[in-house]
Amino acid sequence: MAGTPAAVYELLNEVWTPALDRAKEEMAEMNTMLQRDVPGATFEPWDWWYYAEKVRKDKYALDDAALRPYFSLENVREGAFSLANRLYGITFRPLVAPVYHKDCSVYEVLDVDGTHLGVLYFDFFRAAARAAVRGVPRSAASATKATNASLLWSPSYAILLRRPN
């Protein structure tokens, strides 16, 4: 643990500039690829995952599709739950609750003693990709990108915790 807020800020200040510099380098690489694909285009936030995958394939010969069989959604989720249990003693129990999309899953988060800590909502398929697949893309260019299989598996989550008494 950091110990004090000052120690946290010291660490953040140490890593911020190098992390920001690296992110700018990655952005430049992805923008170069975008310009090859669509000269004069503006790099938009929804382009990030598509071009990040292209950079991985081009630069590192790493293909998400080739790795996918080894990292099924269920295995990754169960691995994360198992790790959280080993590290913090918390467990996750499937919960029947209202969801905004049928692909969303809900879990109750339980403390070591079984008391309720919160509710975890998982949505493993991005809303923008869903909209594009349904034929409601933000732009014609993003529609093609959104149907790319690597873009569809981009998790979102929310955890709602009860406040301590």
DSSP file (Angstrom, degrees, kcal/mol; ACC not computed):
  #  RESIDUE AA STRUCTURE BP1 BP2  ACC     N-H-->O    O-->H-N    N-H-->O    O-->H-N    TCO  KAPPA ALPHA  PHI   PSI    X-CA   Y-CA   Z-CA
    1    1 A M              0   0    0      0, 0.0     3,-0.0     0, 0.0     0, 0.0   0.000 360.0 360.0 360.0 155.4    0.0    0.0    0.0
    2    2 A A        -     0   0    0      1,-0.1     2,-0.9     3,-0.0     5,-0.1   0.822 360.0-151.0 -70.7 -32.4    1.1    3.5   -0.6
    3    3 A G        +     0   0    0      4,-0.1    -1,-0.1     3,-0.1     3,-0.0  -0.340  67.0  30.1  94.8 -55.5    0.7    4.6    3.0
    4    4 A T  S  > S-     0   0    0     -2,-0.9     4,-1.7     1,-0.1     3,-0.2  -0.948  77.2-117.1-137.3 156.8   -0.1    8.3    2.5
    5    5 A P  H  > S+     0   0    0      0, 0.0     4,-2.5     0, 0.0     5,-0.2   0.873 116.3  58.6 -58.3 -35.6   -1.8   10.4   -0.2
    6    6 A A  H  > S+     0   0    0      1,-0.2     4,-2.2     2,-0.2     5,-0.1   0.896 104.1  50.4 -61.9 -39.8    1.5   12.2   -0.7
    7    7 A A  H  > S+     0   0    0     -3,-0.2     4,-2.2     2,-0.2    -1,-0.2   0.879 109.5  51.6 -66.0 -37.3    3.2    8.8   -1.6
    8    8 A V  H  X S+     0   0    0     -4,-1.7     4,-2.7     2,-0.2    -2,-0.2   0.951 111.7  45.9 -62.8 -49.3    0.3    8.1   -4.1
    9    9 A Y  H  X S+     0   0    0     -4,-2.5     4,-2.6     1,-0.2    -2,-0.2   0.857 109.7  55.1 -63.9 -34.9    0.8   11.5   -5.8
   10   10 A E  H  X S+     0   0    0     -4,-2.2     4,-1.7    -5,-0.2    -1,-0.2   0.934 110.8  44.8 -62.7 -45.5    4.5   11.1   -5.9
   11   11 A L  H  X S+     0   0    0     -4,-2.2     4,-2.1     2,-0.2     5,-0.2   0.931 113.1  50.6 -63.5 -46.0    4.2    7.7   -7.7
   12   12 A L  H  X S+     0   0    0     -4,-2.7     4,-2.1     1,-0.2    -2,-0.2   0.908 110.2  49.6 -59.7 -42.0    1.5    9.2  -10.1
   13   13 A N  H  X S+     0   0    0     -4,-2.6     4,-0.7     1,-0.2    -1,-0.2   0.843 109.4  53.7 -65.6 -32.4    3.8   12.1  -10.9
   14   14 A E  H  < S+     0   0    0     -4,-1.7    -2,-0.2    -5,-0.2    -1,-0.2   0.899 118.7  32.0 -66.8 -41.7    6.7    9.7  -11.6
   15   15 A V  H  X S+     0   0    0     -4,-2.1     4,-2.3     1,-0.1     5,-0.2   0.665 101.1  80.3 -93.2 -16.9    4.8    7.6  -14.1
   16   16 A W  H  X S+     0   0    0     -4,-2.1     4,-2.8    -5,-0.2     5,-0.2   0.939  93.6  43.9 -59.0 -54.2    2.5   10.2  -15.6
   17   17 A T  H  X S+     0   0    0     -4,-0.7     4,-2.6     1,-0.2     5,-0.2   0.932 116.5  45.1 -63.1 -48.6    5.0   11.8  -18.1
   18   18 A P  H  > S+     0   0    0      0, 0.0     4,-2.2     0, 0.0    -1,-0.2   0.909 115.6  48.6 -61.4 -38.7    6.5    8.5  -19.4
   19   19 A A  H  X S+     0   0    0     -4,-2.3     4,-2.4     2,-0.2    -2,-0.2   0.917 112.6  47.6 -66.3 -42.2    3.0    7.0  -19.7
   20   20 A L  H  X S+     0   0    0     -4,-2.8     4,-2.2    -5,-0.2    -1,-0.2   0.906 110.8  51.7 -64.8 -42.1    1.7   10.0  -21.6
   21   21 A D  H  X S+     0   0    0     -4,-2.6     4,-1.9    -5,-0.2    -2,-0.2   0.917 111.2  47.6 -60.4 -43.4    4.7   10.1  -23.9
   22   22 A R  H  X S+     0   0    0     -4,-2.2     4,-2.5     1,-0.2    -2,-0.2   0.904 109.8  52.4 -65.3 -41.5    4.2    6.4  -24.7
   23   23 A A  H  X S+     0   0    0     -4,-2.4     4,-2.4     1,-0.2    -1,-0.2   0.889 108.6  50.9 -62.2 -38.3    0.5    6.9  -25.3
   24   24 A K  H  X S+     0   0    0     -4,-2.2     4,-2.1     2,-0.2    -1,-0.2   0.885 109.5  50.7 -66.0 -38.4    1.3    9.8  -27.7
   25   25 A E  H  X S+     0   0    0     -4,-1.9     4,-2.1     2,-0.2    -2,-0.2   0.928 111.7  47.3 -63.4 -45.0    3.8    7.5  -29.6
   26   26 A E  H  X S+     0   0    0     -4,-2.5     4,-2.4     1,-0.2    -2,-0.2   0.905 110.8  52.0 -62.5 -41.6    1.1    4.8  -29.9
   27   27 A M  H  X S+     0   0    0     -4,-2.4     4,-2.7     1,-0.2    -1,-0.2   0.898 108.1  51.6 -61.9 -40.9   -1.4    7.3  -31.1
   28   28 A A  H  X S+     0   0    0     -4,-2.1     4,-2.0     2,-0.2    -1,-0.2   0.909 109.9  49.5 -63.6 -41.8    1.0    8.5  -33.8
   29   29 A E  H  X S+     0   0    0     -4,-2.1     4,-1.7     1,-0.2    -2,-0.2   0.921 113.7  45.5 -61.7 -44.2    1.5    5.0  -35.0
   30   30 A M  H  X S+     0   0    0     -4,-2.4     4,-2.3     1,-0.2    -2,-0.2   0.886 110.8  52.7 -69.1 -37.6   -2.2    4.3  -35.2
   31   31 A N  H  X S+     0   0    0     -4,-2.7     4,-2.5     2,-0.2    -1,-0.2   0.867 105.5  55.5 -66.0 -35.3   -2.9    7.7  -36.9
   32   32 A T  H  X S+     0   0    0     -4,-2.0     4,-1.6     2,-0.2    -1,-0.2   0.923 109.3  46.8 -61.1 -43.9   -0.3    6.8  -39.5
   33   33 A M  H  X S+     0   0    0     -4,-1.7     4,-2.0     2,-0.2    -2,-0.2   0.903 110.7  52.5 -64.7 -40.7   -2.2    3.6  -40.3
   34   34 A L  H  X S+     0   0    0     -4,-2.3     4,-3.9     1,-0.2    -2,-0.2   0.915 107.6  51.7 -60.0 -43.5   -5.5    5.5  -40.4
   35   35 A Q  H  < S+     0   0    0     -4,-2.5    -1,-0.2     1,-0.2    -2,-0.2   0.842 108.3  51.7 -65.3 -32.9   -4.0    7.9  -42.9
   36   36 A R  H  < S+     0   0    0     -4,-1.6    -1,-0.2    -5,-0.2    -2,-0.2   0.897 118.0  38.8 -66.1 -39.1   -2.9    5.0  -45.1
   37   37 A D  H  < S+     0   0    0     -4,-2.0    -2,-0.2     1,-0.2    -3,-0.2   0.919 137.3  12.1 -76.2 -45.4   -6.4    3.6  -44.9
   38   38 A V  S >< S-     0   0    0     -4,-3.9     3,-2.2    -5,-0.2    -1,-0.2  -0.761  82.1-143.0-137.7  85.4   -8.4    6.9  -45.2
   39   39 A P  T 3  S+     0   0    0      0, 0.0     3,-0.1     0, 0.0    -4,-0.1  -0.223  85.8  14.5 -54.3 133.3   -6.2    9.8  -46.2
   40   40 A G  T 3  S+     0   0    0      1,-0.3    -5,-0.1     0, 0.0     2,-0.0   0.397  92.0 142.0  85.0  -2.5   -7.2   13.0  -44.4
   41   41 A A    <   -     0   0    0     -3,-2.2     2,-0.5    -7,-0.2    -1,-0.3  -0.339  50.6-125.1 -71.2 153.2   -9.4   11.3  -41.8
   42   42 A T        -     0   0    0     -3,-0.1     2,-0.4    -8,-0.0    -1,-0.1  -0.861  25.8-117.0 -97.6 131.2   -9.5   12.4  -38.2
   43   43 A F        -     0   0    0     -2,-0.5   -12,-0.1     2,-0.0   -16,-0.0  -0.550  37.1-165.3 -69.9 122.8   -8.6    9.8  -35.6
   44   44 A E    >   -     0   0    0     -2,-0.4     3,-2.0     1,-0.1     4,-0.5  -0.726  32.5-108.5-109.1 158.4  -11.7    9.3  -33.5
   45   45 A P  G >  S+     0   0    0      0, 0.0     3,-1.4     0, 0.0     4,-0.4   0.859 118.3  57.7 -54.5 -37.9  -12.0    7.6  -30.1
   46   46 A W  G 3  S+     0   0    0      1,-0.3     4,-0.4     2,-0.1     3,-0.1   0.605  97.1  63.9 -72.4  -8.5  -13.9    4.6  -31.6
   47   47 A D  G <> S+     0   0    0     -3,-2.0     4,-2.5     1,-0.1     5,-0.3   0.652  81.1  86.6 -80.9 -17.4  -10.9    4.0  -34.0
   48   48 A W  H <> S+     0   0    0     -3,-1.4     4,-2.6    -4,-0.5     5,-0.2   0.911  89.2  41.1 -54.4 -56.2   -8.6    3.2  -31.0
   49   49 A W  H  > S+     0   0    0     -4,-0.4     4,-2.0     1,-0.2    -1,-0.2   0.885 114.8  52.1 -64.9 -39.0   -9.3   -0.5  -30.6
   50   50 A Y  H  > S+     0   0    0     -4,-0.4     4,-1.7     1,-0.2    -1,-0.2   0.948 116.8  38.0 -61.3 -49.6   -9.4   -1.2  -34.4
   51   51 A Y  H  X S+     0   0    0     -4,-2.5     4,-2.4     2,-0.2    -2,-0.2   0.787 110.4  59.8 -77.7 -26.1   -6.0    0.5  -35.0
   52   52 A A  H  X S+     0   0    0     -4,-2.6     4,-2.3    -5,-0.3    -1,-0.2   0.912 107.9  47.7 -62.3 -41.1   -4.5   -0.8  -31.8
   53   53 A E  H  X S+     0   0    0     -4,-2.0     4,-2.4    -5,-0.2    -2,-0.2   0.905 110.2  51.6 -65.5 -41.5   -5.2   -4.3  -33.1
   54   54 A K  H  X S+     0   0    0     -4,-1.7     4,-2.7     1,-0.2     5,-0.2   0.902 110.1  49.3 -62.3 -40.5   -3.7   -3.4  -36.5
   55   55 A V  H  X>S+     0   0    0     -4,-2.4     4,-3.5     2,-0.2     5,-0.6   0.927 109.8  51.5 -64.4 -44.4   -0.5   -2.1  -34.8
   56   56 A R  H  X5S+     0   0    0     -4,-2.3     6,-1.8     1,-0.2     4,-1.8   0.920 113.8  44.3 -58.6 -43.8   -0.2   -5.3  -32.7
   57   57 A K  H  X5S+     0   0    0     -4,-2.4     4,-0.9     4,-0.3    -1,-0.2   0.930 120.2  40.7 -65.6 -44.6   -0.5   -7.4  -35.9
   58   58 A D  H  <5S+     0   0    0     -4,-2.7    -2,-0.2    -5,-0.2    -3,-0.2   0.918 126.3  30.8 -71.1 -45.4    1.9   -5.3  -37.9
   59   59 A K  H  <5S+     0   0    0     -4,-3.5    -3,-0.2    -5,-0.2    -2,-0.2   0.846 136.8  18.4 -86.6 -36.9    4.5   -4.6  -35.2
   60   60 A Y  H  <<S-     0   0    0     -4,-1.8    -3,-0.2    -5,-0.6    -2,-0.2   0.404  90.6-123.6-119.4   1.2    4.4   -7.7  -33.0
   61   61 A A     <  +     0   0    0     -4,-0.9     2,-0.6    -5,-0.4    -4,-0.3   0.852  62.5 148.0  53.5  36.0    2.7  -10.3  -35.2
   62   62 A L        -     0   0    0     -6,-1.8     2,-0.5    -9,-0.1    -1,-0.2  -0.907  28.7-170.0-105.5 122.1    0.2  -10.7  -32.4
   63   63 A D    >>  -     0   0    0     -2,-0.6     4,-1.4     1,-0.1     3,-0.6  -0.948  18.4-155.8-119.2 116.8   -3.3  -11.5  -33.5
   64   64 A D  H 3> S+     0   0    0     -2,-0.5     4,-2.1     1,-0.2     3,-0.2   0.876  96.8  58.2 -55.5 -39.1   -6.2  -11.4  -31.0
   65   65 A A  H 34 S+     0   0    0      1,-0.2    -1,-0.2     2,-0.2    -3,-0.0   0.869 104.6  50.5 -62.4 -35.7   -8.2  -13.9  -33.1
   66   66 A A  H <4 S+     0   0    0     -3,-0.6    -1,-0.2     1,-0.2    -2,-0.2   0.819 115.2  43.0 -71.0 -30.2   -5.4  -16.4  -32.8
   67   67 A L  H >X S+     0   0    0     -4,-1.4     3,-1.8    -3,-0.2     4,-0.8   0.730  91.7  86.7 -85.1 -23.5   -5.3  -16.0  -29.0
   68   68 A R  G >< S+     0   0    0     -4,-2.1     3,-1.2     1,-0.3    -1,-0.2   0.825  80.2  59.2 -51.0 -42.8   -9.0  -16.0  -28.5
   69   69 A P  G 34 S+     0   0    0      0, 0.0     3,-0.4     0, 0.0    -1,-0.3   0.809 107.7  48.6 -59.0 -26.0   -9.5  -19.8  -28.3
   70   70 A Y  G <4 S+     0   0    0     -3,-1.8    -2,-0.2     1,-0.2     2,-0.1   0.637 115.1  44.9 -86.6 -14.2   -7.1  -19.8  -25.3
   71   71 A F  S << S+     0   0    0     -3,-1.2    -1,-0.2    -4,-0.8    -4,-0.0  -0.514  75.5 179.2-129.3  63.9   -8.9  -16.9  -23.5
   72   72 A S     >  -     0   0    0     -3,-0.4     4,-2.5    -2,-0.1     5,-0.2  -0.298  41.1-112.9 -63.8 153.0  -12.6  -17.6  -23.8
   73   73 A L  H  > S+     0   0    0      1,-0.2     4,-2.5     2,-0.2     5,-0.2   0.891 117.3  50.2 -54.2 -44.3  -14.8  -15.1  -22.1
   74   74 A E  H  > S+     0   0    0      1,-0.2     4,-2.7     2,-0.2    -1,-0.2   0.908 110.6  49.3 -64.1 -42.4  -16.0  -17.5  -19.5
   75   75 A N  H  > S+     0   0    0      2,-0.2     4,-2.3     1,-0.2    -2,-0.2   0.904 112.3  47.5 -64.2 -41.3  -12.4  -18.6  -18.6
   76   76 A V  H  X S+     0   0    0     -4,-2.5     4,-2.4     2,-0.2    -2,-0.2   0.931 113.7  47.5 -66.4 -44.9  -11.2  -15.0  -18.3
   77   77 A R  H  X S+     0   0    0     -4,-2.5     4,-2.6    -5,-0.2    -2,-0.2   0.942 114.2  46.4 -60.8 -48.3  -14.2  -14.0  -16.1
   78   78 A E  H  X S+     0   0    0     -4,-2.7     4,-2.6     1,-0.2    -1,-0.2   0.870 111.4  52.9 -64.6 -35.6  -13.7  -17.0  -13.9
   79   79 A G  H  X S+     0   0    0     -4,-2.3     4,-2.5    -5,-0.2    -1,-0.2   0.910 110.2  47.1 -63.7 -42.3  -10.0  -16.4  -13.7
   80   80 A A  H  X S+     0   0    0     -4,-2.4     4,-2.5     2,-0.2    -2,-0.2   0.911 113.2  48.7 -65.6 -41.9  -10.6  -12.8  -12.6
   81   81 A F  H  X S+     0   0    0     -4,-2.6     4,-2.0     2,-0.2    -2,-0.2   0.913 112.1  49.2 -63.7 -41.6  -13.2  -14.0  -10.0
   82   82 A S  H  X S+     0   0    0     -4,-2.6     4,-2.6     2,-0.2    -2,-0.2   0.913 111.4  48.9 -63.9 -43.3  -10.7  -16.6   -8.7
   83   83 A L  H  X S+     0   0    0     -4,-2.5     4,-2.9     2,-0.2     5,-0.3   0.923 110.3  50.7 -63.3 -44.5   -7.9  -14.1   -8.4
   84   84 A A  H  X>S+     0   0    0     -4,-2.5     4,-2.6     1,-0.2     6,-0.9   0.875 111.1  50.3 -60.5 -36.8  -10.1  -11.6   -6.6
   85   85 A N  H  X5S+     0   0    0     -4,-2.0     4,-1.6     4,-0.2    -2,-0.2   0.927 112.7  45.0 -67.2 -44.8  -11.1  -14.4   -4.2
   86   86 A R  H  <5S+     0   0    0     -4,-2.6    -2,-0.2     1,-0.2    -1,-0.2   0.897 121.5  38.3 -66.2 -39.7   -7.5  -15.4   -3.5
   87   87 A L  H  <5S+     0   0    0     -4,-2.9    -2,-0.2    -5,-0.2    -3,-0.2   0.903 137.3  11.4 -78.5 -41.6   -6.3  -11.8   -3.0
   88   88 A Y  H  <5S-     0   0    0     -4,-2.6    24,-0.3    -5,-0.3    -3,-0.2   0.490  91.3-120.8-120.3  -7.0   -9.2  -10.3   -1.2
   89   89 A G     << +     0   0    0     -4,-1.6    -4,-0.2    -5,-0.6     2,-0.2   0.509  65.3 138.3  78.7   2.5  -11.5  -13.2   -0.1
   90   90 A I        -     0   0    0     -6,-0.9     2,-0.3    23,-0.1    -1,-0.3  -0.500  35.5-158.9 -83.0 152.8  -14.4  -11.8   -2.0
   91   91 A T  E     -A  110   0A   0     19,-2.2    19,-3.0    -2,-0.2     2,-0.4  -0.876   8.9-137.3-127.7 162.7  -16.7  -14.0   -4.1
   92   92 A F  E     -A  109   0A   0     -2,-0.3    17,-0.2    17,-0.2    27,-0.0  -0.979  14.8-171.1-124.8 128.7  -19.1  -13.4   -6.9
   93   93 A R  E     -A  108   0A   0     15,-2.5    15,-3.4    -2,-0.4    -2,-0.0  -0.977  32.5-109.5-121.5 128.7  -22.6  -15.0   -7.1
   94   94 A P  E     -A  107   0A   0      0, 0.0     2,-0.4     0, 0.0    13,-0.3  -0.256  40.0-160.8 -53.9 141.8  -24.8  -14.7  -10.3
   95   95 A L        -     0   0    0     11,-2.5     2,-0.7     2,-0.0    11,-0.4  -0.985  20.1-132.4-132.2 136.2  -27.7  -12.4   -9.6
   96   96 A V        +     0   0    0     -2,-0.4     9,-0.0     9,-0.1    11,-0.0  -0.808  52.0 140.0 -86.7 116.1  -31.0  -12.0  -11.4
   97   97 A A        -     0   0    0     -2,-0.7     9,-0.1     9,-0.0     2,-0.1  -0.968  58.6 -76.4-151.9 160.5  -31.4   -8.3  -11.8
   98   98 A P        -     0   0    0      0, 0.0     2,-0.3     0, 0.0     0, 0.0  -0.390  50.0-171.1 -61.9 138.6  -32.7   -5.8  -14.4
   99   99 A V        -     0   0    0     -2,-0.1     3,-0.1     1,-0.1     7,-0.0  -0.932  30.0-136.7-130.3 155.3  -30.2   -5.3  -17.3
  100  100 A Y  S    S+     0   0    0     -2,-0.3     2,-0.3     1,-0.2    -1,-0.1   0.579  92.7  24.8 -87.9 -11.0  -30.1   -2.8  -20.2
  101  101 A H  S >  S-     0   0    0      1,-0.1     3,-1.8     3,-0.0    -1,-0.2  -0.986  77.3-122.0-151.8 146.6  -29.1   -5.5  -22.7
  102  102 A K  T 3  S+     0   0    0     -2,-0.3    -1,-0.1     1,-0.3    -2,-0.0   0.743 110.9  58.7 -62.6 -23.9  -29.5   -9.3  -22.8
  103  103 A D  T 3  S+     0   0    0     22,-0.1    21,-0.4     2,-0.1    -1,-0.3   0.587  84.2 101.4 -81.5  -9.5  -25.7   -9.8  -23.1
  104  104 A C    <   -     0   0    0     -3,-1.8     2,-0.3    19,-0.1    19,-0.2  -0.517  58.2-158.8 -75.2 140.4  -25.1   -8.1  -19.8
  105  105 A S  E     - B   0 122A   0     17,-2.3    17,-3.1    -2,-0.2     2,-0.4  -0.917   0.5-151.6-122.0 152.4  -24.5  -10.3  -16.7
  106  106 A V  E     - B   0 121A   0    -11,-0.4   -11,-2.5    -2,-0.3     2,-0.4  -0.958  11.2-177.0-128.2 138.5  -24.9   -9.4  -13.1
  107  107 A Y  E     -AB  94 120A   0     13,-2.5    13,-3.4    -2,-0.4     2,-0.4  -0.992  24.1-131.2-134.8 140.9  -23.1  -10.7  -10.0
  108  108 A E  E     -AB  93 119A   0    -15,-3.4   -15,-2.5    -2,-0.4     2,-0.6  -0.774  24.7-139.2 -85.6 135.6  -23.5  -10.0   -6.3
  109  109 A V  E     -AB  92 118A   0      9,-3.2     8,-3.4    -2,-0.4     9,-1.5  -0.870  21.1-165.9-100.1 123.4  -20.2   -9.3   -4.7
  110  110 A L  E     -AB  91 116A   0    -19,-3.0   -19,-2.2    -2,-0.6     6,-0.2  -0.887  13.2-130.4-115.0 140.1  -19.8  -11.0   -1.2
  111  111 A D    >   -     0   0    0      4,-3.1     3,-2.3    -2,-0.4   -22,-0.1  -0.167  42.6 -86.6 -75.6 175.9  -17.2  -10.3    1.4
  112  112 A V  T 3  S+     0   0    0      1,-0.3    -1,-0.1   -24,-0.3   -23,-0.1   0.860 131.4  48.0 -52.4 -40.7  -15.2  -13.0    3.2
  113  113 A D  T 3  S-     0   0    0      2,-0.1    -1,-0.3     1,-0.0   -23,-0.1   0.366 123.0-104.2 -86.4   6.2  -17.9  -13.4    5.8
  114  114 A G  S <  S+     0   0    0     -3,-2.3    -2,-0.1     1,-0.3     2,-0.1   0.463  73.3 142.6  88.4   1.0  -20.6  -13.6    3.1
  115  115 A T        -     0   0    0      1,-0.1    -4,-3.1    -5,-0.1    -1,-0.3  -0.463  60.8 -95.6 -77.0 150.6  -22.0  -10.1    3.7
  116  116 A H  E     +B  110   0A   0     -6,-0.2    -6,-0.2     1,-0.2    -1,-0.1  -0.454  44.5 168.6 -67.2 126.2  -23.1   -8.1    0.7
  117  117 A L  E     -     0   0A   0     -8,-3.4    45,-2.7     1,-0.4     2,-0.3   0.747  56.7 -60.7-103.7 -38.3  -20.5   -5.7   -0.7
  118  118 A G  E     -BC 109 161A   0     -9,-1.5    -9,-3.2    43,-0.3     2,-0.4  -0.978  48.0 -83.6 177.5-171.1  -22.0   -4.7   -4.0
  119  119 A V  E     -BC 108 160A   0     41,-2.3    41,-3.1    -2,-0.3     2,-0.5  -0.990  29.5-154.0-127.5 133.6  -23.3   -5.6   -7.4
  120  120 A L  E     -BC 107 159A   0    -13,-3.4   -13,-2.5    -2,-0.4     2,-0.5  -0.938   4.9-164.2-112.8 123.4  -21.2   -6.1  -10.5
  121  121 A Y  E     -BC 106 158A   0     37,-3.0    37,-2.0    -2,-0.5     2,-0.4  -0.926   7.2-164.2-105.4 126.7  -22.6   -5.5  -14.0
  122  122 A F  E     +BC 105 157A   0    -17,-3.1   -17,-2.3    -2,-0.5     2,-0.4  -0.937  14.2 176.1-111.3 133.0  -20.5   -6.9  -16.9
  123  123 A D  E     - C   0 156A   0     33,-2.9    33,-2.7    -2,-0.4   -19,-0.1  -0.896   2.3-179.7-131.3 103.3  -21.1   -5.9  -20.5
  124  124 A F  E     +     0   0A   0     -2,-0.4    30,-1.0   -21,-0.4     2,-0.5   0.451  64.5  67.3 -86.7   0.6  -18.5   -7.5  -22.7
  125  125 A F  E    S- C   0 153A   0     28,-0.2    28,-0.2    31,-0.1    27,-0.1  -0.966  87.8-119.6-127.4 117.4  -19.7   -6.1  -26.0
  126  126 A R     >  -     0   0    0     26,-0.5     4,-2.1    -2,-0.5     5,-0.1  -0.156  12.2-132.3 -58.6 142.3  -19.3   -2.3  -26.6
  127  127 A A  H  > S+     0   0    0      1,-0.2     4,-2.6     2,-0.2     5,-0.2   0.871 106.3  55.2 -62.1 -38.9  -22.4   -0.3  -27.2
  128  128 A A  H  > S+     0   0    0      1,-0.2     4,-2.1     2,-0.2    -1,-0.2   0.903 108.7  48.0 -63.5 -39.8  -20.9    1.4  -30.2
  129  129 A A  H  > S+     0   0    0      2,-0.2     4,-2.4     1,-0.2    -1,-0.2   0.899 110.6  52.0 -66.7 -39.1  -20.1   -1.9  -31.8
  130  130 A R  H  X S+     0   0    0     -4,-2.1     4,-2.2     1,-0.2    -2,-0.2   0.927 109.2  49.9 -60.6 -44.4  -23.7   -3.1  -31.1
  131  131 A A  H  <>S+     0   0    0     -4,-2.6     5,-3.3     1,-0.2     4,-0.4   0.905 111.4  48.5 -62.3 -41.3  -25.1    0.0  -32.7
  132  132 A A  H ><5S+     0   0    0     -4,-2.1     3,-1.1     3,-0.2    -1,-0.2   0.903 110.6  50.2 -66.5 -40.5  -22.9   -0.5  -35.8
  133  133 A V  H 3<5S+     0   0    0     -4,-2.4    -1,-0.2     1,-0.3    -2,-0.2   0.871 108.2  53.6 -65.1 -35.8  -23.9   -4.1  -36.1
  134  134 A R  T 3<5S-     0   0    0     -4,-2.2    -1,-0.3    -5,-0.2    -2,-0.2   0.565 126.4-104.0 -74.0  -7.2  -27.5   -3.1  -35.8
  135  135 A G  T < 5S+     0   0    0     -3,-1.1    -3,-0.2    -4,-0.4    -2,-0.1   0.702  93.7 109.5  93.0  21.3  -26.9   -0.7  -38.7
  136  136 A V      < +     0   0    0     -5,-3.3    -4,-0.2    -6,-0.2    -3,-0.1  -0.427  44.6 166.5-123.8  57.5  -26.8    2.5  -36.8
  137  137 A P        -     0   0    0      0, 0.0     3,-0.1     0, 0.0    -8,-0.1  -0.291  45.8-125.5 -73.2 157.9  -23.1    3.4  -37.0
  138  138 A R  S    S-     0   0    0      1,-0.2     2,-0.3   -10,-0.1     3,-0.1   0.843  94.5  -3.9 -68.3 -33.1  -21.8    6.8  -36.1
  139  139 A S  S  > S-     0   0    0      1,-0.1     4,-1.4     0, 0.0    -1,-0.2  -0.973  74.6-107.4-152.8 162.2  -20.2    7.0  -39.5
  140  140 A A  H  > S+     0   0    0     -2,-0.3     4,-1.0     1,-0.2     3,-0.2   0.876 119.1  53.4 -61.2 -36.9  -19.9    4.8  -42.5
  141  141 A A  H  > S+     0   0    0      1,-0.2     4,-1.3     2,-0.2     3,-0.3   0.898 107.1  50.1 -66.2 -39.8  -16.2    4.3  -41.8
  142  142 A S  H  > S+     0   0    0      1,-0.2     4,-2.8     2,-0.2    -1,-0.2   0.761  99.2  67.5 -72.8 -21.8  -16.8    3.2  -38.2
  143  143 A A  H  X S+     0   0    0     -4,-1.4     4,-1.0     2,-0.2    -1,-0.2   0.927 102.6  45.0 -62.2 -44.0  -19.4    0.6  -39.3
  144  144 A T  H  < S+     0   0    0     -4,-1.0     3,-0.5    -3,-0.3     4,-0.3   0.918 115.8  47.0 -65.2 -43.0  -16.8   -1.5  -41.1
  145  145 A K  H >< S+     0   0    0     -4,-1.3     3,-1.6     1,-0.2     6,-0.3   0.888 106.6  58.0 -65.9 -39.2  -14.5   -1.2  -38.1
  146  146 A A  H 3< S+     0   0    0     -4,-2.8    -1,-0.2     1,-0.3    -2,-0.2   0.731  99.5  57.8 -68.2 -21.6  -17.2   -2.0  -35.6
  147  147 A T  T 3< S+     0   0    0     -4,-1.0    -1,-0.3    -3,-0.5     2,-0.2   0.556  78.3 114.5 -85.3  -5.7  -18.0   -5.3  -37.2
  148  148 A N  S X> S-     0   0    0     -3,-1.6     4,-1.2    -4,-0.3     3,-1.2  -0.474  72.3-132.1 -63.8 129.2  -14.3   -6.4  -36.7
  149  149 A A  H 3> S+     0   0    0      1,-0.3     4,-0.9    -2,-0.2     3,-0.2   0.830 103.3  56.5 -57.2 -36.0  -14.4   -9.3  -34.3
  150  150 A S  H 34 S+     0   0    0      1,-0.2    -1,-0.3     2,-0.2     3,-0.2   0.814 104.9  53.3 -68.9 -26.6  -11.6   -7.9  -32.1
  151  151 A L  H <4 S+     0   0    0     -3,-1.2   -25,-0.4    -6,-0.3    -1,-0.2   0.834  99.6  61.7 -75.2 -31.6  -13.6   -4.7  -31.6
  152  152 A L  H  < S+     0   0    0     -4,-1.2     2,-1.4     1,-0.2   -26,-0.5   0.804  93.3  65.9 -67.9 -28.4  -16.7   -6.5  -30.4
  153  153 A W  E  <  +C  125   0A   0     -4,-0.9    -1,-0.2    -3,-0.2   -28,-0.2  -0.659  65.1 126.9 -96.0  81.1  -14.9   -8.0  -27.3
  154  154 A S  E     -     0   0A   0     -2,-1.4    -3,-0.0   -30,-1.0   -28,-0.0  -0.826  53.0-138.3-136.9  95.4  -14.2   -4.9  -25.4
  155  155 A P  E     -     0   0A   0      0, 0.0     2,-0.3     0, 0.0   -31,-0.3  -0.134  20.0-175.0 -66.4 147.1  -15.5   -5.2  -21.9
  156  156 A S  E     +C  123   0A   0    -33,-2.7   -33,-2.9     2,-0.0     2,-0.3  -0.954  12.3 174.2-127.2 150.7  -17.3   -2.5  -19.9
  157  157 A Y  E     -C  122   0A   0     -2,-0.3     2,-0.4   -35,-0.2   -35,-0.2  -0.989  18.4-163.2-153.4 159.9  -18.2   -3.0  -16.3
  158  158 A A  E     -C  121   0A   0    -37,-2.0   -37,-3.0    -2,-0.3     2,-0.5  -0.990   7.2-160.7-143.2 139.2  -19.7   -1.1  -13.4
  159  159 A I  E     -C  120   0A   0     -2,-0.4     2,-0.6   -39,-0.2   -39,-0.2  -0.988   3.2-159.3-124.4 130.8  -19.6   -2.1   -9.8
  160  160 A L  E     -C  119   0A   0    -41,-3.1   -41,-2.3    -2,-0.5     2,-0.3  -0.927  15.3-170.5-109.3 112.9  -22.0   -0.6   -7.2
  161  161 A L  E     -C  118   0A   0     -2,-0.6   -43,-0.3   -43,-0.3     2,-0.2  -0.786  22.8-120.0-106.2 146.1  -20.7   -0.9   -3.7
  162  162 A R        -     0   0    0    -45,-2.7     3,-0.1    -2,-0.3    -1,-0.0  -0.575  34.8-113.8 -77.3 147.8  -22.6   -0.2   -0.5
  163  163 A R        -     0   0    0     -2,-0.2    -1,-0.1     1,-0.1     0, 0.0  -0.575  33.9-103.0 -80.6 143.8  -21.1    2.5    1.6
  164  164 A P              0   0    0      0, 0.0    -1,-0.1     0, 0.0     0, 0.0  -0.330 360.0 360.0 -63.3 149.3  -19.7    1.5    5.0
  165  165 A N              0   0    0     -3,-0.1    -2,-0.0     0, 0.0    -3,-0.0   0.484 360.0 360.0 -69.4 360.0  -21.8    2.4    8.0
